[in-house]
Amino acid sequence: NLIRKADKSIRKHAKEDPTSKGMGTTIILVWVIGCRAHLAWCGDSRAYIFNKNTGLNRFSKDHSYVQELVDKGLLDESLAFDHPDSNIITRCLGDFPAEVKPEYKSYYLQKDDFILLCSDGLCGYCRDEEIENVMVQTSDDIYSCNQKLIEAALNAGGYDNVTTALFQLISYSKVIAEENIPSAQATTNNEKPAEAIEPDTVQFKPKDKKKGMSILTKLLIFIILVLAIIFILFKFDVINMSSAN
C-alpha cells in the first residue's frame, strides 16, 4: 500500500509539473517484525541476506529485462552483470503507463543475519562476490561495513546514486522468546534465503475476523441460563405447594 501511494504521488507531481514528466524511481523496503523480515520492491534495487556461516544470498529478484532473459533460459546468469541492457527495468514507480506492481517476499532471520538494501549504484558496479568479500572483512563493525561498501562502488567507477542500508539481528534469543517461535523452526531453518522465501505479487487485503463469542459473553449467557433454571424450579415448587394446600 505504501509503494502504491508513493507511485500515485509521483504520477500526480509529474502531471502537475511538465518539467518532471517521465521521472521515475525504483524502491525497496524491508519491515522486520520479530525475527521475520518482510520485503517489498519495484525495480532493480536489491536486498541481500548475509551471514558469516552461509555467505551472501540475494533476497530480491530484479524487475529488469536482463533478469527476464535469465528466467527464460536465454541468458546465463554469469553473463547478466556485463550485459549491455542491464539498465533496462520492467517495473518502477512513476514512469510506467501500467499501475505499479510491487513484489513481496518474507524470510525467518537467523542469528547474526545482516540485511543489505542497496540501489544499483552498488550492485550495478560490484558483483555479488565483491560485496560478499567486503562484508566478510568488515561485518564486525556495521558502520564500517556500510562505508566500505560505498567505497567499493565508487572505486569500481560508480557515478550513480550509491545508497546502502544495513540491518543486523543480534538479540535473537530474546526475539524467539517474545515471538513464541518453536525452537526447532528457529534453529534448523538453514535454507538459503532464495529458497526459503515465499514469492507473491503483493495484494494486501484486510483479514477476515473470526466470528465467535468472547469469554465474557459466554459467561453472561451461562449466568442467565442458571438464573432461568432457578426461576423455573422455584416457580414450579410454588405451584406444587399451592396445589397441596
Secondary structure as GFF3:
##gff-version 3
##sequence-region A 1 245
A	DSSP	alpha_helix	2	16	.	.	.	ID=ss1
A	DSSP	three_ten_helix	18	20	.	.	.	ID=ss2
A	DSSP	beta_strand	27	33	.	.	.	ID=ss3
A	DSSP	beta_strand	36	42	.	.	.	ID=ss4
A	DSSP	beta_strand	46	51	.	.	.	ID=ss5
A	DSSP	beta_strand	55	58	.	.	.	ID=ss6
A	DSSP	alpha_helix	65	71	.	.	.	ID=ss7
A	DSSP	three_ten_helix	77	79	.	.	.	ID=ss8
A	DSSP	beta_strand	103	108	.	.	.	ID=ss9
A	DSSP	beta_strand	114	118	.	.	.	ID=ss10
A	DSSP	alpha_helix	120	123	.	.	.	ID=ss11
A	DSSP	alpha_helix	128	138	.	.	.	ID=ss12
A	DSSP	alpha_helix	142	155	.	.	.	ID=ss13
A	DSSP	beta_strand	164	168	.	.	.	ID=ss14
A	DSSP	alpha_helix	172	179	.	.	.	ID=ss15
A	DSSP	alpha_helix	183	188	.	.	.	ID=ss16
A	DSSP	alpha_helix	193	196	.	.	.	ID=ss17
A	DSSP	beta_strand	200	201	.	.	.	ID=ss18
A	DSSP	alpha_helix	215	244	.	.	.	ID=ss19
###
